[in-house]
């Protein structure tokens, strides 16, 4: 596996509008999942608050119009980085973004959700 430098991560993932758009949609999908989970789920009130804030953020029309900390959070997820590293080359930096699957993104968002909601320990 190729290691990505901070510069590579920025150039290939964080600055990619396609990646930002995909991350945005992943957050919306996970927000809907959270709203459908049982009220007995660990940290539910906090998780739901983040879900509602995500769905009501008002940025649904142009997710890549401004830098978003969620993109950086997902871009630095270990599994996302590993996937990106497999497709990254200096001649095709966009290959890194293309190597990250939708499943990788969804898993990274799910992993970050409890952190954003300040729920500890994380739900499984």
C-alpha positions as CSV (number, residue, x, y, z in Angstrom):
1,X,0.0,0.0,0.0
2,X,1.2,3.5,-0.9
3,X,1.3,6.0,1.9
4,X,-0.3,9.3,1.2
5,X,1.3,12.5,2.5
6,X,-0.8,15.3,4.0
7,X,-0.3,17.1,0.7
8,X,-1.5,14.0,-1.3
9,X,-4.6,13.7,1.0
10,X,-5.4,17.4,0.5
11,X,-4.9,17.3,-3.3
12,X,-6.6,14.0,-3.9
13,X,-9.5,14.0,-1.4
14,X,-10.1,17.1,0.6
15,X,-9.9,19.5,-2.4
16,X,-12.0,17.2,-4.6
17,X,-15.5,18.5,-5.2
18,X,-16.6,15.0,-6.3
19,X,-15.4,13.6,-3.0
20,X,-17.1,16.4,-1.0
21,X,-20.3,15.7,-2.8
22,X,-20.1,12.0,-2.1
23,X,-19.3,12.7,1.6
24,X,-22.3,15.0,1.8
25,X,-24.6,12.4,0.5
26,X,-23.2,9.8,2.8
27,X,-23.9,12.1,5.8
28,X,-27.5,12.6,4.6
29,X,-28.0,8.9,4.3
30,X,-26.6,8.1,7.7
31,X,-28.7,10.9,9.2
32,X,-31.8,9.2,7.9
33,X,-30.5,5.9,9.3
34,X,-30.1,7.5,12.7
35,X,-33.6,8.9,12.7
36,X,-35.0,5.4,12.0
37,X,-33.0,3.7,14.8
38,X,-34.7,2.6,18.0
39,X,-35.0,5.2,20.8
40,X,-33.2,2.7,23.0
41,X,-30.0,3.0,20.9
42,X,-27.0,4.2,23.0
43,X,-26.8,8.0,22.8
44,X,-30.0,8.2,20.8
45,X,-30.9,11.8,21.8
46,X,-27.5,13.2,20.9
47,X,-27.3,11.1,17.7
48,X,-30.7,12.3,16.6
49,X,-29.8,15.9,17.3
50,X,-26.8,15.6,14.9
51,X,-29.0,13.9,12.4
52,X,-31.6,16.6,12.5
53,X,-28.9,19.3,12.3
54,X,-27.4,17.5,9.3
55,X,-30.7,17.2,7.5
56,X,-31.7,20.8,8.3
57,X,-28.4,22.4,7.5
58,X,-29.6,24.2,4.4
59,X,-26.6,23.2,2.4
60,X,-28.3,20.5,0.4
61,X,-28.2,22.4,-2.9
62,X,-24.4,23.0,-3.1
63,X,-22.5,20.6,-0.8
64,X,-19.1,21.4,-2.4
65,X,-19.5,25.2,-2.4
66,X,-17.4,25.7,0.8
67,X,-14.8,23.8,2.7
68,X,-16.4,21.3,5.1
69,X,-14.9,19.8,8.2
70,X,-16.9,16.6,7.6
71,X,-14.9,16.1,4.3
72,X,-11.6,16.3,6.2
73,X,-12.9,13.9,8.9
74,X,-13.9,11.3,6.3
75,X,-10.8,11.8,4.2
76,X,-8.6,10.9,7.2
77,X,-10.5,7.8,8.2
78,X,-7.9,4.9,8.1
79,X,-10.0,2.8,5.8
80,X,-10.7,5.7,3.4
81,X,-7.0,6.5,3.4
82,X,-6.1,2.9,2.6
83,X,-8.5,2.8,-0.3
84,X,-7.4,6.1,-1.6
85,X,-3.8,5.0,-1.4
86,X,-4.4,2.1,-3.7
87,X,-5.6,4.3,-6.5
88,X,-3.4,7.4,-6.0
89,X,-0.6,8.1,-8.5
90,X,1.2,11.3,-9.2
91,X,0.0,11.2,-12.8
92,X,-3.7,10.7,-11.7
93,X,-4.5,12.1,-8.3
94,X,-8.2,11.7,-8.9
95,X,-7.6,7.9,-8.9
96,X,-7.5,8.2,-5.1
97,X,-11.0,9.5,-4.9
98,X,-12.3,6.9,-7.4
99,X,-10.7,4.1,-5.3
100,X,-12.8,5.0,-2.3
101,X,-16.0,3.0,-2.5
102,X,-19.4,4.2,-1.3
103,X,-19.2,1.5,1.3
104,X,-15.9,3.0,2.6
105,X,-17.6,6.4,2.8
106,X,-20.7,5.1,4.6
107,X,-18.5,3.2,7.1
108,X,-16.4,6.3,7.8
109,X,-19.4,8.5,8.4
110,X,-21.0,5.9,10.7
111,X,-17.7,5.7,12.6
112,X,-17.5,9.5,12.9
113,X,-21.2,10.0,13.9
114,X,-20.8,9.3,17.6
115,X,-17.7,11.5,17.8
116,X,-19.8,14.4,16.3
117,X,-22.7,13.6,18.7
118,X,-20.3,13.4,21.7
119,X,-21.5,9.9,22.5
120,X,-19.1,7.6,24.3
121,X,-18.5,4.8,24.0
122,X,-19.4,4.6,20.4
123,X,-22.3,2.5,19.3
124,X,-21.5,-0.7,17.4
